Amino acid sequence: MSMKKEGREDRILLIVEDDECLRGRLSRALARRGYVPVETGSVREALASAEKYRPGYVLLDLNLAGESGLALIEPLLAISPLARIVVLTGFACIPTAVRAIKLGASQYLAKPANADEISRALSDDTLKLPEQPSSELLTVRGLEWEYIQRALAEHGGNVTATAEALKMHRRSLQRKLARRRPYD
């Protein structure tokens, strides 16, 4: 199969995930479902691979080692306008989902998502936003996580600018971003 074929009909799937183990598992599972995976682990690699392969599909992690995957949506669509982009996140929240969709993502999925759910999201035109959170109060760690995610989105994924706006050290923010979503 030619890797340079353009348009949504091709099955080239760009997987942008900084967790190498997860990226490999997703790649193998989605290859069994007929996709031709191209694995990348960073913003720079993702843009280079998109230029080279012109993917019809993109599976994009929201948090790429402290950088926001949201900042990649528009450049990826500029390179491959027909690509269906599914944003995959460890922390699903309505404002971030809405922002991803407004930027051009096709779907928004919360981790853990299995290969069948991802495959459906890649091909399904029915938009599914994360469910509304329960009316229970969030934990302090959960509130902090939401606040940081909102600030990161407001600063276009720029960790340095976000750290300055939150009046915290950049490394402290990076450590907080590297942690998994706090379970409420």
Backbone bond lengths (Angstrom), bond angles and torsions (degrees), N, CA, C in turn:
res aa  C-N    CA-C-N  psi(-1)  N-CA   C-N-CA  omega(-1)  CA-C   N-CA-C  phi
1 M - - - 1.456 - - 1.518 109.23 -
2 S 1.295 117.70 133.75 1.456 122.26 179.79 1.526 109.65 -71.82
3 M 1.319 116.32 127.80 1.460 120.40 -179.42 1.522 111.72 -79.96
4 K 1.328 119.54 -10.55 1.457 120.87 -175.17 1.517 113.33 -100.40
5 K 1.309 117.90 4.20 1.456 120.40 179.74 1.526 109.28 -62.95
6 E 1.342 117.47 135.96 1.458 120.96 -176.99 1.519 111.58 -99.40
7 G 1.354 115.01 163.22 1.455 121.25 175.68 1.511 112.10 97.88
8 R 1.317 115.75 169.93 1.449 121.84 -176.79 1.523 111.93 -71.69
9 E 1.340 118.51 -21.07 1.453 120.79 -178.30 1.526 112.09 -65.22
10 D 1.334 117.02 -26.95 1.456 117.06 178.21 1.529 108.14 -69.61
11 R 1.269 116.82 162.57 1.467 121.27 -176.84 1.526 111.06 -110.18
12 I 1.326 117.56 18.40 1.460 120.17 179.26 1.526 109.01 -70.49
13 L 1.312 115.36 125.39 1.461 123.17 -177.93 1.518 109.08 -119.71
14 L 1.310 116.75 114.42 1.455 122.11 175.95 1.530 107.62 -85.80
15 I 1.317 116.60 117.61 1.461 122.07 178.64 1.523 107.44 -103.07
16 V 1.334 116.50 114.23 1.465 122.48 -178.76 1.523 106.74 -110.64
17 E 1.315 116.06 98.22 1.470 122.89 -175.08 1.517 107.48 -146.51
18 D 1.347 117.31 126.26 1.463 119.92 -177.55 1.527 113.40 -80.66
19 D 1.315 118.59 -15.56 1.455 122.24 176.87 1.538 107.62 -84.13
20 E 1.331 115.89 104.83 1.464 121.31 -173.31 1.530 113.01 -59.24
21 C 1.315 116.85 -40.51 1.462 121.33 -179.50 1.539 110.64 -64.16
22 L 1.323 116.49 -48.89 1.466 120.96 178.66 1.522 110.51 -62.78
23 R 1.333 116.62 -42.30 1.463 121.43 179.89 1.532 110.48 -58.19
24 G 1.306 116.72 -43.99 1.472 121.22 179.42 1.519 111.97 -64.56
25 R 1.334 116.79 -43.56 1.472 120.34 179.10 1.525 110.91 -63.44
26 L 1.346 116.51 -44.25 1.467 120.30 178.52 1.520 110.71 -62.31
27 S 1.308 116.37 -41.86 1.458 121.34 -179.25 1.533 110.91 -60.21
28 R 1.311 116.48 -48.70 1.479 120.13 -179.41 1.532 111.08 -64.32
29 A 1.324 116.78 -44.38 1.470 120.52 -177.49 1.533 111.45 -66.04
30 L 1.320 117.40 -40.71 1.466 120.05 -178.35 1.523 111.54 -77.31
31 A 1.333 117.58 -25.60 1.476 120.59 173.75 1.528 109.20 -65.09
32 R 1.337 116.76 -37.71 1.474 120.35 177.43 1.529 111.52 -66.58
33 R 1.314 117.34 -16.95 1.468 121.64 179.53 1.531 112.03 -100.54
34 G 1.331 115.32 14.28 1.457 119.80 172.37 1.517 116.84 97.15
35 Y 1.325 117.90 1.19 1.462 119.87 178.31 1.522 109.59 -87.33
36 V 1.324 116.08 159.07 1.457 122.48 174.54 1.527 106.20 -111.06
37 P 1.343 116.95 94.16 1.460 119.84 -172.84 1.527 113.65 -75.50
38 V 1.324 114.02 142.27 1.464 123.25 171.33 1.530 104.20 -124.16
39 E 1.328 116.54 117.01 1.464 120.86 -174.16 1.525 111.88 -94.63
40 T 1.342 115.77 135.17 1.455 121.75 172.94 1.525 109.21 -139.69
41 G 1.332 115.75 154.55 1.461 119.35 -176.56 1.510 114.67 -121.43
42 S 1.341 117.27 1.00 1.463 119.04 -177.90 1.523 110.22 -146.16
43 V 1.324 114.85 168.61 1.463 121.05 178.96 1.524 109.95 -60.91
44 R 1.317 117.06 -47.38 1.470 122.07 -178.05 1.530 110.97 -60.74
45 E 1.348 116.78 -47.61 1.468 120.61 179.26 1.531 110.68 -62.24
46 A 1.326 116.74 -38.97 1.464 120.85 -178.32 1.519 111.20 -62.13
47 L 1.321 116.95 -45.57 1.465 120.34 -179.40 1.532 111.12 -66.65
48 A 1.329 117.18 -40.80 1.472 120.74 178.39 1.526 110.79 -64.17
49 S 1.322 116.98 -43.40 1.468 120.53 179.67 1.520 111.47 -68.05
50 A 1.323 117.26 -36.60 1.468 120.33 177.81 1.528 109.97 -63.67
51 E 1.319 117.08 -42.14 1.466 121.11 177.31 1.527 110.70 -61.29
52 K 1.312 115.98 -42.22 1.464 120.83 -175.81 1.530 112.62 -72.93
53 Y 1.334 118.13 -43.49 1.462 121.29 -170.81 1.528 115.36 -105.47
54 R 1.336 118.61 -17.19 1.475 122.36 -178.11 1.531 110.72 48.84
55 P 1.339 117.06 67.29 1.472 120.32 -174.06 1.527 113.05 -67.31
56 G 1.318 114.70 148.80 1.460 121.01 173.79 1.522 110.87 -86.67
57 Y 1.337 115.84 -17.60 1.461 122.23 -176.99 1.519 109.17 -139.17
58 V 1.341 115.99 146.40 1.462 121.41 176.97 1.524 108.06 -137.20
59 L 1.318 115.55 130.12 1.461 122.09 171.12 1.517 105.41 -108.79
60 L 1.326 116.98 113.16 1.455 122.75 -168.15 1.522 111.38 -119.57
61 D 1.319 116.20 118.78 1.465 121.05 175.41 1.531 108.64 -71.60
62 L 1.318 116.95 139.88 1.462 121.03 -178.82 1.521 112.01 -70.99
63 N 1.330 117.21 -38.66 1.466 121.27 -177.53 1.522 108.97 -113.46
64 L 1.320 116.03 107.37 1.464 122.04 -178.95 1.523 109.42 -106.45
65 A 1.317 115.82 86.08 1.465 121.86 179.99 1.527 111.46 50.46
66 G 1.324 115.83 47.12 1.449 121.07 177.67 1.517 114.84 91.58
67 E 1.327 117.96 -9.30 1.467 121.22 176.51 1.526 108.21 -100.41
68 S 1.306 116.30 147.35 1.459 120.56 -178.52 1.524 111.32 -83.43
69 G 1.315 115.72 127.92 1.455 120.63 174.90 1.525 112.10 -66.03
70 L 1.337 116.50 -22.38 1.465 119.83 179.04 1.526 111.28 -58.75
71 A 1.319 116.59 -33.81 1.462 120.58 -179.48 1.530 112.07 -66.84
72 L 1.315 117.49 -15.13 1.467 121.42 -179.70 1.529 113.38 -89.16
73 I 1.318 117.76 -18.51 1.470 120.00 -172.45 1.526 111.77 -58.85
74 E 1.312 118.00 -54.15 1.469 120.07 -177.12 1.527 112.81 -64.18
75 P 1.349 119.95 -44.70 1.464 118.56 177.35 1.536 112.97 -62.41
76 L 1.331 117.10 -36.89 1.468 119.68 177.79 1.526 111.09 -65.40
77 L 1.328 116.34 -40.69 1.468 119.40 178.29 1.529 111.77 -70.24
78 A 1.321 117.72 -28.55 1.464 120.30 175.68 1.531 110.20 -66.83
79 I 1.318 116.21 -35.26 1.467 121.35 179.33 1.523 110.80 -77.73
80 S 1.317 116.80 -43.44 1.468 122.79 -175.67 1.531 108.66 -132.94
81 P 1.344 117.42 81.63 1.471 121.83 -170.88 1.535 115.56 -60.43
82 L 1.325 118.34 -26.07 1.462 120.17 -178.70 1.529 113.23 -91.31
83 A 1.320 116.81 1.42 1.465 120.33 -177.28 1.524 111.19 -64.27
84 R 1.320 115.39 139.57 1.463 121.85 172.36 1.523 106.27 -95.25
85 I 1.326 115.86 120.02 1.460 121.14 -177.15 1.521 109.50 -107.37
86 V 1.329 114.90 125.07 1.459 121.73 174.72 1.522 107.25 -111.07
87 V 1.324 116.54 120.93 1.460 122.12 178.26 1.521 107.48 -89.32
88 L 1.315 115.55 128.28 1.462 122.54 -179.25 1.523 107.60 -114.29
89 T 1.332 116.75 127.43 1.463 119.35 -175.47 1.519 112.27 -138.10
90 G 1.306 114.56 149.13 1.456 120.62 174.35 1.517 111.60 -79.82
91 F 1.322 116.91 -11.75 1.455 120.77 -179.30 1.522 109.36 -138.92
92 A 1.298 116.09 99.93 1.463 120.42 -178.78 1.527 109.60 -87.43
93 C 1.314 115.26 126.65 1.457 119.83 173.60 1.525 108.14 -140.81
94 I 1.314 115.84 147.60 1.464 122.28 -174.44 1.532 112.29 -56.84
95 P 1.340 120.55 -49.53 1.473 118.81 -177.56 1.535 113.12 -59.32
96 T 1.331 117.09 -40.17 1.459 119.57 179.40 1.524 110.78 -69.03
97 A 1.321 117.17 -38.82 1.462 120.86 177.29 1.527 110.56 -61.81
98 V 1.309 116.74 -45.28 1.471 120.78 179.80 1.521 109.75 -62.38
99 R 1.323 116.86 -43.14 1.474 120.18 178.88 1.531 110.96 -62.01
100 A 1.336 117.16 -42.96 1.470 120.82 179.05 1.527 110.67 -60.57
101 I 1.311 116.82 -43.34 1.463 121.32 -179.20 1.528 110.28 -67.13
102 K 1.329 116.91 -41.88 1.468 120.37 178.46 1.524 111.32 -62.27
103 L 1.339 116.85 -33.16 1.465 120.79 178.88 1.521 112.34 -75.36
104 G 1.348 116.63 -16.20 1.463 119.17 176.83 1.516 116.02 125.17
105 A 1.332 117.96 0.84 1.464 119.30 177.06 1.529 109.72 -66.53
106 S 1.323 116.24 149.41 1.464 121.50 179.59 1.523 111.70 -87.84
107 Q 1.323 116.31 -35.23 1.460 122.06 -176.80 1.523 109.56 -146.26
108 Y 1.326 114.42 166.70 1.459 122.82 -178.41 1.524 106.23 -142.67
109 L 1.324 117.55 116.78 1.465 121.49 -177.81 1.522 111.13 -121.39
110 A 1.318 115.54 144.54 1.463 121.10 175.56 1.521 109.54 -92.82
111 K 1.339 115.88 140.95 1.462 121.17 172.51 1.514 107.45 -76.59
112 P 1.270 121.01 149.16 1.451 124.77 -3.30 1.526 110.44 -81.83
113 A 1.298 116.12 132.18 1.465 121.79 175.73 1.523 106.63 -120.02
114 N 1.319 116.07 134.87 1.461 117.78 -179.51 1.530 110.36 -85.56
115 A 1.319 116.30 171.70 1.469 121.69 -175.31 1.529 111.80 -62.23
116 D 1.326 117.85 -33.93 1.471 119.67 178.67 1.527 110.72 -67.05
117 E 1.330 117.18 -42.29 1.467 120.70 178.27 1.531 110.56 -63.57
118 I 1.316 116.27 -41.64 1.465 120.69 179.67 1.521 110.05 -65.86
119 S 1.319 116.71 -44.07 1.467 120.76 179.20 1.528 110.88 -60.86
120 R 1.336 116.81 -42.09 1.468 120.38 176.63 1.522 110.88 -62.50
121 A 1.326 116.76 -43.29 1.462 120.91 -179.90 1.529 111.37 -64.11
122 L 1.313 116.99 -34.69 1.462 120.60 179.02 1.522 112.22 -68.33
123 S 1.328 116.56 -28.02 1.465 119.04 -176.07 1.522 114.39 -110.12
124 D 1.328 118.19 -13.09 1.461 122.12 -175.08 1.526 110.99 -89.46
125 D 1.323 116.66 130.84 1.462 121.16 178.06 1.521 112.92 -88.41
126 T 1.318 118.07 -2.49 1.462 121.13 179.54 1.518 108.78 -84.65
127 L 1.313 116.74 114.18 1.452 122.02 -177.84 1.521 110.62 -72.82
128 K 1.326 115.71 131.50 1.462 120.91 177.59 1.525 108.11 -126.16
129 L 1.312 116.23 109.67 1.463 120.87 176.32 1.521 109.17 -86.01
130 P 1.333 117.50 157.51 1.461 119.26 178.69 1.523 110.33 -60.66
131 E 1.330 114.48 151.61 1.458 118.86 179.89 1.519 110.50 -65.74
132 Q 1.339 114.72 152.75 1.461 119.94 176.48 1.521 108.34 -63.22
133 P 1.318 116.98 139.50 1.453 118.54 177.70 1.527 110.19 -64.30
134 S 1.314 114.46 155.43 1.457 118.75 179.28 1.524 109.43 -65.03
135 S 1.316 115.83 166.76 1.459 119.93 -178.12 1.528 111.95 -78.26
136 E 1.338 116.49 -1.55 1.456 119.44 177.61 1.523 109.90 -68.83
137 L 1.322 116.03 152.56 1.458 120.60 178.41 1.528 109.80 -70.53
138 L 1.330 115.30 144.14 1.450 120.41 175.24 1.521 109.41 -77.89
139 T 1.323 115.37 157.53 1.452 119.46 173.77 1.525 108.35 -72.63
140 V 1.314 116.51 165.77 1.459 120.70 178.08 1.530 109.52 -61.52
141 R 1.321 117.29 -42.40 1.473 120.26 178.27 1.524 110.57 -63.20
142 G 1.330 117.89 -38.50 1.462 121.39 178.12 1.521 111.75 -64.93
143 L 1.327 116.78 -42.24 1.464 120.91 177.09 1.525 111.30 -63.95
144 E 1.344 115.61 -42.83 1.462 119.51 178.43 1.525 110.40 -60.12
145 W 1.331 117.39 -44.16 1.463 122.54 -179.88 1.534 110.42 -60.45
146 E 1.318 117.08 -46.45 1.469 120.76 179.09 1.524 111.02 -61.48
147 Y 1.321 116.67 -42.86 1.464 121.40 -179.23 1.531 110.45 -63.28
148 I 1.321 116.80 -43.96 1.463 121.08 179.05 1.527 109.97 -63.66
149 Q 1.335 117.52 -43.38 1.470 120.54 -179.91 1.528 111.11 -62.68
150 R 1.318 116.87 -40.02 1.463 120.58 179.05 1.530 110.39 -65.92
151 A 1.335 116.23 -44.28 1.470 120.09 178.80 1.527 110.61 -63.63
152 L 1.318 117.43 -40.21 1.465 121.47 178.67 1.527 110.45 -62.44
153 A 1.317 116.72 -42.45 1.465 120.61 178.44 1.528 111.13 -65.41
154 E 1.326 117.03 -39.00 1.469 121.39 179.59 1.524 112.09 -65.56
155 H 1.323 116.98 -24.88 1.459 121.28 179.97 1.536 111.33 -104.28
156 G 1.320 116.36 23.19 1.460 121.18 174.33 1.512 114.44 60.88
157 G 1.330 117.62 28.35 1.452 120.92 178.80 1.517 113.86 82.29
158 N 1.321 118.13 2.76 1.455 122.37 -179.38 1.532 109.03 -77.97
159 V 1.333 115.85 109.70 1.462 121.28 -175.82 1.527 111.38 -66.65
160 T 1.323 117.22 -40.10 1.462 120.50 -179.28 1.526 111.00 -62.75
161 A 1.334 116.67 -47.78 1.468 120.45 179.84 1.521 110.87 -64.55
162 T 1.328 116.87 -37.97 1.459 120.81 178.86 1.524 110.38 -65.51
163 A 1.320 116.64 -43.85 1.469 120.48 178.82 1.523 110.53 -60.95
164 E 1.323 116.71 -42.69 1.464 119.96 178.36 1.529 111.00 -62.93
165 A 1.335 116.90 -43.12 1.461 120.84 -179.71 1.529 111.37 -65.13
166 L 1.328 116.77 -34.52 1.463 121.10 179.75 1.529 112.02 -86.53
167 K 1.327 115.99 -1.15 1.462 122.44 -179.52 1.527 111.45 55.22
168 M 1.341 114.06 51.28 1.456 119.82 177.14 1.527 108.84 -137.82
169 H 1.314 115.89 163.35 1.459 120.01 178.00 1.530 109.53 -70.48
170 R 1.326 115.02 145.28 1.464 120.81 -179.00 1.532 111.01 -58.87
171 R 1.328 116.49 -42.85 1.472 119.73 -179.06 1.525 112.03 -64.25
172 S 1.328 116.36 -36.82 1.473 119.60 177.61 1.517 109.86 -63.12
173 L 1.326 115.98 -43.27 1.463 119.85 178.05 1.520 110.62 -63.94
174 Q 1.323 117.39 -42.52 1.466 120.10 179.06 1.526 111.19 -60.90
175 R 1.333 117.20 -39.59 1.474 119.68 178.09 1.518 110.81 -63.91
176 K 1.324 116.77 -41.51 1.466 120.46 178.93 1.526 110.69 -65.14
177 L 1.325 117.26 -39.09 1.461 121.08 -179.84 1.532 111.73 -70.30
178 A 1.320 116.42 -28.77 1.465 119.96 -178.41 1.530 112.01 -74.20
179 R 1.327 116.40 -21.37 1.471 120.20 178.85 1.518 110.12 -73.81
180 R 1.291 114.72 154.96 1.462 119.78 174.05 1.527 109.01 -72.26
181 R 1.314 114.95 160.91 1.466 120.43 178.16 1.517 109.67 -56.10
182 P 1.315 117.91 132.17 1.458 120.07 176.04 1.524 110.15 -68.35
183 Y 1.296 115.29 128.59 1.468 118.74 179.19 1.504 109.38 -78.85
184 D 1.326 115.47 131.73 1.468 121.74 -175.57 1.508 111.18 -74.72
